[in-house]
Amino acid sequence: MPRYFLETSYRGTAYSGFQIQKNAVTIQSEIEKALSVFFKQPFSLTGASRTDTGVHALQNYFHFDTIEPLVNIRNSHQLEVLQVPVIGKEVGAAYNLNAILPHDIVIKRIFEVNADAHCRFDAVSREYEYFLYNKKNPFLADRAFFFPYSLDINKLNEAASLLLDYKDFTSFSKRNTQVNNFICGIQESTWVQQQETLVYHIKANRFLRGMVKGLVGTMLRVGTGKILVEEFDSIIKSKDCTKVDFSVPPHGLFLIKVNYA
């Protein structure tokens, strides 16, 4: 049975997260609907990295199986198949699918992979960035957090660098999660000034529910002097999510990239 990866990008403002839910509009539900309309058969997608309500993505993936190759489902005039080294056969249906999808969801490409390839379990890391700005700007209002307070970027980076020394991030996972452990391997964690925005960049093999927002919100308390770096360190060790600030808004958060071997 052929298996395909689907690369997507989206603005999450209008959606109840990435994963399909009952009585809610999600990224997955909209893409499944578009695929079903175009290919005239039902589709069930598996996602690479879940994003919460209101969170955006520059890159995310689904995979799905079909009974027969997609090229056989549509005629060759409507669906071009290109030979692409390494990743297999890329399907040129993105234009048609994007015409069906809402304006805030984009399919970048669809390509055939090995039958046992898995977009979630084969991913070796994910990268997120959280954007803040401190001067009123109408062009940043829906994609960055307006935070008009003084921040010590050196203190922020002191706190961020501590994360590289830990594996257990129980403190930064919201309750009612279905994971069986809270172990994450963080590879990069840094704050960088980019023109009018202050950006937190983090790369890890996996993330917990609400983890990046919790990290950002709590580190902002360090950056404003409300808590010390040593107190932030104690919060990590405490494994107590009640000590973490998850209150930063989702619209500043972007899934930047999903990496594969």
Phi and psi in degrees as GROMACS dihedral restraints (atoms count N, CA, C in turn):
[ dihedral_restraints ]
;  ai    aj    ak    al  type     phi  dphi    fc
    3     4     5     6     1   -63.4    20    10
    4     5     6     7     1   142.0    20    10
    6     7     8     9     1  -121.0    20    10
    7     8     9    10     1   141.9    20    10
    9    10    11    12     1  -129.1    20    10
   10    11    12    13     1   144.3    20    10
   12    13    14    15     1   -97.2    20    10
   13    14    15    16     1   141.5    20    10
   15    16    17    18     1  -123.2    20    10
   16    17    18    19     1   119.4    20    10
   18    19    20    21     1   -95.3    20    10
   19    20    21    22     1   130.4    20    10
   21    22    23    24     1  -133.5    20    10
   22    23    24    25     1   160.4    20    10
   24    25    26    27     1  -138.9    20    10
   25    26    27    28     1   143.5    20    10
   27    28    29    30     1  -158.0    20    10
   28    29    30    31     1   156.9    20    10
   30    31    32    33     1  -100.4    20    10
   31    32    33    34     1   119.3    20    10
   33    34    35    36     1   -87.1    20    10
   34    35    36    37     1     3.6    20    10
   36    37    38    39     1   -53.7    20    10
   37    38    39    40     1   -43.9    20    10
   39    40    41    42     1   -91.0    20    10
   40    41    42    43     1     5.4    20    10
   42    43    44    45     1  -121.3    20    10
   43    44    45    46     1   150.3    20    10
   45    46    47    48     1   -87.6    20    10
   46    47    48    49     1    51.3    20    10
   48    49    50    51     1    91.8    20    10
   49    50    51    52     1  -174.2    20    10
   51    52    53    54     1   -84.6    20    10
   52    53    54    55     1   -46.2    20    10
   54    55    56    57     1   -82.4    20    10
   55    56    57    58     1   145.1    20    10
   57    58    59    60     1   -62.1    20    10
   58    59    60    61     1   140.3    20    10
   60    61    62    63     1  -140.0    20    10
   61    62    63    64     1   156.2    20    10
   63    64    65    66     1   -71.1    20    10
   64    65    66    67     1   138.1    20    10
   66    67    68    69     1    57.1    20    10
   67    68    69    70     1    35.2    20    10
   69    70    71    72     1  -148.2    20    10
   70    71    72    73     1   147.0    20    10
   72    73    74    75     1   -92.8    20    10
   73    74    75    76     1   123.0    20    10
   75    76    77    78     1  -128.9    20    10
   76    77    78    79     1   170.8    20    10
   78    79    80    81     1   -60.1    20    10
   79    80    81    82     1   -45.6    20    10
   81    82    83    84     1   -62.3    20    10
   82    83    84    85     1   -43.4    20    10
   84    85    86    87     1   -64.6    20    10
   85    86    87    88     1   -37.0    20    10
   87    88    89    90     1   -70.5    20    10
   88    89    90    91     1   -39.7    20    10
   90    91    92    93     1   -71.8    20    10
   91    92    93    94     1   -40.2    20    10
   93    94    95    96     1   -59.8    20    10
   94    95    96    97     1   -40.5    20    10
   96    97    98    99     1   -64.4    20    10
   97    98    99   100     1   -43.4    20    10
   99   100   101   102     1   -64.7    20    10
  100   101   102   103     1   -42.0    20    10
  102   103   104   105     1   -62.4    20    10
  103   104   105   106     1   -42.2    20    10
  105   106   107   108     1   -65.1    20    10
  106   107   108   109     1   -39.2    20    10
  108   109   110   111     1   -65.3    20    10
  109   110   111   112     1   -46.4    20    10
  111   112   113   114     1   -72.5    20    10
  112   113   114   115     1   -45.6    20    10
  114   115   116   117     1   -93.3    20    10
  115   116   117   118     1    -4.8    20    10
  117   118   119   120     1    57.8    20    10
  118   119   120   121     1    44.4    20    10
  120   121   122   123     1  -159.9    20    10
  121   122   123   124     1   155.5    20    10
  123   124   125   126     1   -72.7    20    10
  124   125   126   127     1   149.7    20    10
  126   127   128   129     1  -130.1    20    10
  127   128   129   130     1   144.7    20    10
  129   130   131   132     1  -126.5    20    10
  130   131   132   133     1   117.2    20    10
  132   133   134   135     1  -100.6    20    10
  133   134   135   136     1   146.7    20    10
  135   136   137   138     1  -112.9    20    10
  136   137   138   139     1   130.7    20    10
  138   139   140   141     1   -95.5    20    10
  139   140   141   142     1   153.1    20    10
  141   142   143   144     1   -84.3    20    10
  142   143   144   145     1   -43.4    20    10
  144   145   146   147     1  -148.7    20    10
  145   146   147   148     1   118.2    20    10
  147   148   149   150     1   -72.4    20    10
  148   149   150   151     1   135.8    20    10
  150   151   152   153     1  -119.0    20    10
  151   152   153   154     1   145.0    20    10
  153   154   155   156     1   -81.2    20    10
  154   155   156   157     1   175.5    20    10
  156   157   158   159     1   -52.1    20    10
  157   158   159   160     1   128.1    20    10
  159   160   161   162     1    83.7    20    10
  160   161   162   163     1    -6.2    20    10
  162   163   164   165     1   -85.8    20    10
  163   164   165   166     1   142.9    20    10
  165   166   167   168     1   -99.6    20    10
  166   167   168   169     1   167.9    20    10
  168   169   170   171     1  -144.9    20    10
  169   170   171   172     1   131.6    20    10
  171   172   173   174     1   -85.4    20    10
  172   173   174   175     1   -25.6    20    10
  174   175   176   177     1  -152.6    20    10
  175   176   177   178     1   128.3    20    10
  177   178   179   180     1  -151.3    20    10
  178   179   180   181     1   165.9    20    10
  180   181   182   183     1  -133.0    20    10
  181   182   183   184     1   150.5    20    10
  183   184   185   186     1  -123.3    20    10
  184   185   186   187     1   160.1    20    10
  186   187   188   189     1  -131.6    20    10
  187   188   189   190     1   156.5    20    10
  189   190   191   192     1  -153.7    20    10
  190   191   192   193     1   159.8    20    10
  192   193   194   195     1  -112.3    20    10
  193   194   195   196     1   152.5    20    10
  195   196   197   198     1  -132.1    20    10
  196   197   198   199     1   154.3    20    10
  198   199   200   201     1   -66.8    20    10
  199   200   201   202     1   -38.6    20    10
  201   202   203   204     1  -132.1    20    10
  202   203   204   205     1   160.5    20    10
  204   205   206   207     1   -56.2    20    10
  205   206   207   208     1   144.9    20    10
  207   208   209   210     1   -58.7    20    10
  208   209   210   211     1   -31.6    20    10
  210   211   212   213     1   -63.6    20    10
  211   212   213   214     1   -24.5    20    10
  213   214   215   216     1   -85.2    20    10
  214   215   216   217     1   -18.7    20    10
  216   217   218   219     1   -76.3    20    10
  217   218   219   220     1   -39.5    20    10
  219   220   221   222     1  -111.8    20    10
  220   221   222   223     1   154.4    20    10
  222   223   224   225     1   -73.8    20    10
  223   224   225   226     1   162.4    20    10
  225   226   227   228     1   -65.5    20    10
  226   227   228   229     1   -22.9    20    10
  228   229   230   231     1   -70.5    20    10
  229   230   231   232     1   -35.2    20    10
  231   232   233   234     1   -87.6    20    10
  232   233   234   235     1   -23.8    20    10
  234   235   236   237     1  -134.6    20    10
  235   236   237   238     1   107.1    20    10
  237   238   239   240     1   -93.2    20    10
  238   239   240   241     1   137.3    20    10
  240   241   242   243     1  -110.6    20    10
  241   242   243   244     1   124.9    20    10
  243   244   245   246     1  -109.7    20    10
  244   245   246   247     1   138.9    20    10
  246   247   248   249     1   -80.5    20    10
  247   248   249   250     1   119.0    20    10
  249   250   251   252     1  -121.9    20    10
  250   251   252   253     1   123.3    20    10
  252   253   254   255     1   -58.9    20    10
  253   254   255   256     1   150.4    20    10
  255   256   257   258     1    72.6    20    10
  256   257   258   259     1   -58.6    20    10
  258   259   260   261     1   -87.8    20    10
  259   260   261   262     1    -4.8    20    10
  261   262   263   264     1    97.2    20    10
  262   263   264   265     1  -143.1    20    10
  264   265   266   267     1   -98.3    20    10
  265   266   267   268     1   120.5    20    10
  267   268   269   270     1   -90.7    20    10
  268   269   270   271     1   132.2    20    10
  270   271   272   273     1   -97.1    20    10
  271   272   273   274     1   126.3    20    10
  273   274   275   276     1   -90.2    20    10
  274   275   276   277     1    54.9    20    10
  276   277   278   279     1  -106.9    20    10
  277   278   279   280     1     2.6    20    10
  279   280   281   282     1   -60.5    20    10
  280   281   282   283     1   -39.9    20    10
  282   283   284   285     1   -59.3    20    10
  283   284   285   286     1   -47.2    20    10
  285   286   287   288     1   -65.4    20    10
  286   287   288   289     1   -41.9    20    10
  288   289   290   291     1   -68.2    20    10
  289   290   291   292     1   -39.0    20    10
  291   292   293   294     1   -66.0    20    10
  292   293   294   295     1   -27.1    20    10
  294   295   296   297     1   -69.2    20    10
  295   296   297   298     1   -25.5    20    10
  297   298   299   300     1   -87.1    20    10
  298   299   300   301     1   -37.3    20    10
  300   301   302   303     1   -69.1    20    10
  301   302   303   304     1   156.4    20    10
  303   304   305   306     1   -60.1    20    10
  304   305   306   307     1   161.6    20    10
  306   307   308   309     1   -64.4    20    10
  307   308   309   310     1   -21.2    20    10
  309   310   311   312     1   -98.1    20    10
  310   311   312   313     1    11.8    20    10
  312   313   314   315     1  -128.8    20    10
  313   314   315   316     1   131.0    20    10
  315   316   317   318     1  -127.9    20    10
  316   317   318   319     1   133.2    20    10
  318   319   320   321     1   -94.7    20    10
  319   320   321   322     1   120.2    20    10
  321   322   323   324     1   -83.6    20    10
  322   323   324   325     1   -40.7    20    10
  324   325   326   327     1  -168.4    20    10
  325   326   327   328     1   159.3    20    10
  327   328   329   330     1  -128.8    20    10
  328   329   330   331     1   130.3    20    10
  330   331   332   333     1  -142.4    20    10
  331   332   333   334     1   147.3    20    10
  333   334   335   336     1   -77.1    20    10
  334   335   336   337     1   140.4    20    10
  336   337   338   339     1  -130.7    20    10
  337   338   339   340     1   177.5    20    10
  339   340   341   342     1   -62.0    20    10
  340   341   342   343     1   152.0    20    10
  342   343   344   345     1   -62.7    20    10
  343   344   345   346     1   -23.6    20    10
  345   346   347   348     1  -100.2    20    10
  346   347   348   349     1     5.5    20    10
  348   349   350   351     1   -68.8    20    10
  349   350   351   352     1   140.9    20    10
  351   352   353   354     1  -132.8    20    10
  352   353   354   355     1   121.0    20    10
  354   355   356   357     1   -66.1    20    10
  355   356   357   358     1   -26.9    20    10
  357   358   359   360     1   -87.6    20    10
  358   359   360   361     1   -53.5    20    10
  360   361   362   363     1   -76.2    20    10
  361   362   363   364     1   -23.0    20    10
  363   364   365   366     1   -84.9    20    10
  364   365   366   367     1   -11.2    20    10
  366   367   368   369     1   -71.0    20    10
  367   368   369   370     1   130.4    20    10
  369   370   371   372     1   -92.3    20    10
  370   371   372   373     1   -22.1    20    10
  372   373   374   375     1  -163.3    20    10
  373   374   375   376     1   161.6    20    10
  375   376   377   378     1  -129.0    20    10
  376   377   378   379     1   150.1    20    10
  378   379   380   381     1  -126.6    20    10
  379   380   381   382     1   129.7    20    10
  381   382   383   384     1  -119.4    20    10
  382   383   384   385     1   153.5    20    10
  384   385   386   387     1  -136.1    20    10
  385   386   387   388     1   139.4    20    10
  387   388   389   390     1  -116.7    20    10
  388   389   390   391     1   130.0    20    10
  390   391   392   393     1  -109.3    20    10
  391   392   393   394     1   134.7    20    10
  393   394   395   396     1  -129.3    20    10
  394   395   396   397     1   155.5    20    10
  396   397   398   399     1  -145.1    20    10
  397   398   399   400     1   152.0    20    10
  399   400   401   402     1  -117.6    20    10
  400   401   402   403     1     2.6    20    10
  402   403   404   405     1  -125.1    20    10
  403   404   405   406     1   136.4    20    10
  405   406   407   408     1   -52.6    20    10
  406   407   408   409     1   129.0    20    10
  408   409   410   411     1  -151.3    20    10
  409   410   411   412     1   111.1    20    10
  411   412   413   414     1   -64.9    20    10
  412   413   414   415     1   -18.6    20    10
  414   415   416   417     1   -88.1    20    10
  415   416   417   418     1    -5.3    20    10
  417   418   419   420     1  -111.9    20    10
  418   419   420   421     1    -9.9    20    10
  420   421   422   423     1   -57.8    20    10
  421   422   423   424     1   -32.5    20    10
  423   424   425   426     1  -101.1    20    10
  424   425   426   427     1     4.4    20    10
  426   427   428   429     1  -140.1    20    10
  427   428   429   430     1    16.5    20    10
  429   430   431   432     1  -156.8    20    10
  430   431   432   433     1   157.0    20    10
  432   433   434   435     1   -91.8    20    10
  433   434   435   436     1   120.2    20    10
  435   436   437   438     1   -76.0    20    10
  436   437   438   439     1   112.7    20    10
  438   439   440   441     1  -131.4    20    10
  439   440   441   442     1    85.3    20    10
  441   442   443   444     1   -83.4    20    10
  442   443   444   445     1    50.1    20    10
  444   445   446   447     1  -129.3    20    10
  445   446   447   448     1   154.5    20    10
  447   448   449   450     1   -69.8    20    10
  448   449   450   451     1   136.0    20    10
  450   451   452   453     1  -128.8    20    10
  451   452   453   454     1   140.0    20    10
  453   454   455   456     1   -94.6    20    10
  454   455   456   457     1   102.9    20    10
  456   457   458   459     1   -66.4    20    10
  457   458   459   460     1   -27.7    20    10
  459   460   461   462     1   -66.2    20    10
  460   461   462   463     1   -41.8    20    10
  462   463   464   465     1   -66.7    20    10
  463   464   465   466     1   -38.9    20    10
  465   466   467   468     1   -58.8    20    10
  466   467   468   469     1   -43.6    20    10
  468   469   470   471     1   -73.4    20    10
  469   470   471   472     1   -28.3    20    10
  471   472   473   474     1   -62.0    20    10
  472   473   474   475     1   -45.6    20    10
  474   475   476   477     1   -65.8    20    10
  475   476   477   478     1   -43.9    20    10
  477   478   479   480     1   -61.4    20    10
  478   479   480   481     1   -38.6    20    10
  480   481   482   483     1   -68.8    20    10
  481   482   483   484     1   -25.7    20    10
  483   484   485   486     1   -60.9    20    10
  484   485   486   487     1   -30.9    20    10
  486   487   488   489     1   -62.6    20    10
  487   488   489   490     1   -26.1    20    10
  489   490   491   492     1   -67.6    20    10
  490   491   492   493     1   -17.1    20    10
  492   493   494   495     1   -91.2    20    10
  493   494   495   496     1    -3.7    20    10
  495   496   497   498     1  -121.2    20    10
  496   497   498   499     1   158.0    20    10
  498   499   500   501     1  -120.4    20    10
  499   500   501   502     1   -32.4    20    10
  501   502   503   504     1   -93.4    20    10
  502   503   504   505     1   115.1    20    10
  504   505   506   507     1  -117.5    20    10
  505   506   507   508     1    41.5    20    10
  507   508   509   510     1   -54.1    20    10
  508   509   510   511     1   -39.4    20    10
  510   511   512   513     1   -59.2    20    10
  511   512   513   514     1   -29.9    20    10
  513   514   515   516     1  -103.8    20    10
  514   515   516   517     1    21.2    20    10
  516   517   518   519     1  -111.8    20    10
  517   518   519   520     1   129.5    20    10
  519   520   521   522     1   -65.8    20    10
  520   521   522   523     1   156.8    20    10
  522   523   524   525     1   -71.1    20    10
  523   524   525   526     1   170.8    20    10
  525   526   527   528     1    62.8    20    10
  526   527   528   529     1    34.0    20    10
  528   529   530   531     1   -94.2    20    10
  529   530   531   532     1   155.6    20    10
  531   532   533   534     1  -100.5    20    10
  532   533   534   535     1     5.8    20    10
  534   535   536   537     1   -72.5    20    10
  535   536   537   538     1   154.2    20    10
  537   538   539   540     1   -99.6    20    10
  538   539   540   541     1    -2.8    20    10
  540   541   542   543     1  -156.8    20    10
  541   542   543   544     1   165.3    20    10
  543   544   545   546     1  -118.2    20    10
  544   545   546   547     1    26.6    20    10
  546   547   548   549     1   -87.6    20    10
  547   548   549   550     1   125.1    20    10
  549   550   551   552     1  -134.2    20    10
  550   551   552   553     1   140.1    20    10
  552   553   554   555     1  -101.7    20    10
  553   554   555   556     1    98.1    20    10
  555   556   557   558     1   -83.8    20    10
  556   557   558   559     1   126.2    20    10
  558   559   560   561     1  -103.3    20    10
  559   560   561   562     1   -30.1    20    10
  561   562   563   564     1  -141.5    20    10
  562   563   564   565     1   140.7    20    10
  564   565   566   567     1  -157.5    20    10
  565   566   567   568     1   107.9    20    10
  567   568   569   570     1  -157.0    20    10
  568   569   570   571     1   151.6    20    10
  570   571   572   573     1  -105.2    20    10
  571   572   573   574     1   134.7    20    10
  573   574   575   576     1  -137.5    20    10
  574   575   576   577     1   136.9    20    10
  576   577   578   579     1   -84.9    20    10
  577   578   579   580     1   123.6    20    10
  579   580   581   582     1  -123.8    20    10
  580   581   582   583     1    94.5    20    10
  582   583   584   585     1    52.8    20    10
  583   584   585   586     1  -113.9    20    10
  585   586   587   588     1   -86.9    20    10
  586   587   588   589     1    -3.1    20    10
  588   589   590   591     1  -118.0    20    10
  589   590   591   592     1   147.1    20    10
  591   592   593   594     1  -102.3    20    10
  592   593   594   595     1   126.5    20    10
  594   595   596   597     1  -120.8    20    10
  595   596   597   598     1   130.7    20    10
  597   598   599   600     1   -99.6    20    10
  598   599   600   601     1   124.0    20    10
  600   601   602   603     1  -113.5    20    10
  601   602   603   604     1   131.9    20    10
  603   604   605   606     1  -140.6    20    10
  604   605   606   607     1   138.2    20    10
  606   607   608   609     1  -129.5    20    10
  607   608   609   610     1   131.5    20    10
  609   610   611   612     1  -153.8    20    10
  610   611   612   613     1   165.0    20    10
  612   613   614   615     1   -70.9    20    10
  613   614   615   616     1   -28.0    20    10
  615   616   617   618     1  -158.0    20    10
  616   617   618   619     1   164.1    20    10
  618   619   620   621     1  -134.0    20    10
  619   620   621   622     1   150.1    20    10
  621   622   623   624     1   -93.3    20    10
  622   623   624   625     1   167.0    20    10
  624   625   626   627     1   -63.0    20    10
  625   626   627   628     1   119.8    20    10
  627   628   629   630     1    77.1    20    10
  628   629   630   631     1     6.8    20    10
  630   631   632   633     1   -62.2    20    10
  631   632   633   634     1   -49.1    20    10
  633   634   635   636     1   -66.6    20    10
  634   635   636   637     1   -41.7    20    10
  636   637   638   639     1   -61.8    20    10
  637   638   639   640     1   -40.1    20    10
  639   640   641   642     1   -64.8    20    10
  640   641   642   643     1   -40.3    20    10
  642   643   644   645     1   -64.5    20    10
  643   644   645   646     1   -47.6    20    10
  645   646   647   648     1   -62.5    20    10
  646   647   648   649     1   -50.2    20    10
  648   649   650   651     1   -59.1    20    10
  649   650   651   652     1   -40.1    20    10
  651   652   653   654     1   -75.7    20    10
  652   653   654   655     1   -37.6    20    10
  654   655   656   657     1   -67.2    20    10
  655   656   657   658     1   -30.6    20    10
  657   658   659   660     1   -63.1    20    10
  658   659   660   661     1   -30.6    20    10
  660   661   662   663     1   -66.8    20    10
  661   662   663   664     1   -33.1    20    10
  663   664   665   666     1   -69.4    20    10
  664   665   666   667     1   -45.7    20    10
  666   667   668   669     1   -64.2    20    10
  667   668   669   670     1   -27.2    20    10
  669   670   671   672     1   -94.3    20    10
  670   671   672   673     1    -0.9    20    10
  672   673   674   675     1    84.1    20    10
  673   674   675   676     1    10.1    20    10
  675   676   677   678     1   -73.0    20    10
  676   677   678   679     1   -32.3    20    10
  678   679   680   681     1  -135.2    20    10
  679   680   681   682     1   159.6    20    10
  681   682   683   684     1   -86.9    20    10
  682   683   684   685     1   161.8    20    10
  684   685   686   687     1   -58.7    20    10
  685   686   687   688     1   -37.9    20    10
  687   688   689   690     1   -63.7    20    10
  688   689   690   691     1   -34.5    20    10
  690   691   692   693     1   -70.2    20    10
  691   692   693   694     1   -37.1    20    10
  693   694   695   696     1   -60.8    20    10
  694   695   696   697     1   -42.0    20    10
  696   697   698   699     1   -60.2    20    10
  697   698   699   700     1   -41.0    20    10
  699   700   701   702     1   -66.1    20    10
  700   701   702   703     1   -34.6    20    10
  702   703   704   705     1   -64.5    20    10
  703   704   705   706     1   -40.7    20    10
  705   706   707   708     1   -59.5    20    10
  706   707   708   709     1   -46.5    20    10
  708   709   710   711     1   -70.1    20    10
  709   710   711   712     1   -26.0    20    10
  711   712   713   714     1   -67.9    20    10
  712   713   714   715     1   -26.7    20    10
  714   715   716   717     1    56.4    20    10
  715   716   717   718     1    38.4    20    10
  717   718   719   720     1  -127.6    20    10
  718   719   720   721     1   107.2    20    10
  720   721   722   723     1   -71.5    20    10
  721   722   723   724     1   -12.6    20    10
  723   724   725   726     1   -71.6    20    10
  724   725   726   727     1   -15.0    20    10
  726   727   728   729     1   -90.8    20    10
  727   728   729   730     1    -1.8    20    10
  729   730   731   732     1  -102.3    20    10
  730   731   732   733     1   144.9    20    10
  732   733   734   735     1   -98.0    20    10
  733   734   735   736     1   106.4    20    10
  735   736   737   738     1   -97.8    20    10
  736   737   738   739     1    11.4    20    10
  738   739   740   741     1   -81.7    20    10
  739   740   741   742     1    -6.5    20    10
  741   742   743   744     1   -64.0    20    10
  742   743   744   745     1   144.5    20    10
  744   745   746   747     1   -72.2    20    10
  745   746   747   748     1   152.9    20    10
  747   748   749   750     1   -72.3    20    10
  748   749   750   751     1   -22.0    20    10
  750   751   752   753     1   -69.7    20    10
  751   752   753   754     1   -10.5    20    10
  753   754   755   756     1   -88.4    20    10
  754   755   756   757     1    -3.9    20    10
  756   757   758   759     1  -103.0    20    10
  757   758   759   760     1   131.3    20    10
  759   760   761   762     1  -128.3    20    10
  760   761   762   763     1   131.2    20    10
  762   763   764   765     1   -78.6    20    10
  763   764   765   766     1   114.3    20    10
  765   766   767   768     1   -87.1    20    10
  766   767   768   769     1   -40.9    20    10
  768   769   770   771     1  -160.9    20    10
  769   770   771   772     1   143.6    20    10
  771   772   773   774     1  -113.8    20    10
  772   773   774   775     1   122.3    20    10
  774   775   776   777     1  -103.3    20    10
  775   776   777   778     1   138.8    20    10
  777   778   779   780     1  -121.3    20    10
  778   779   780   781     1   154.6    20    10
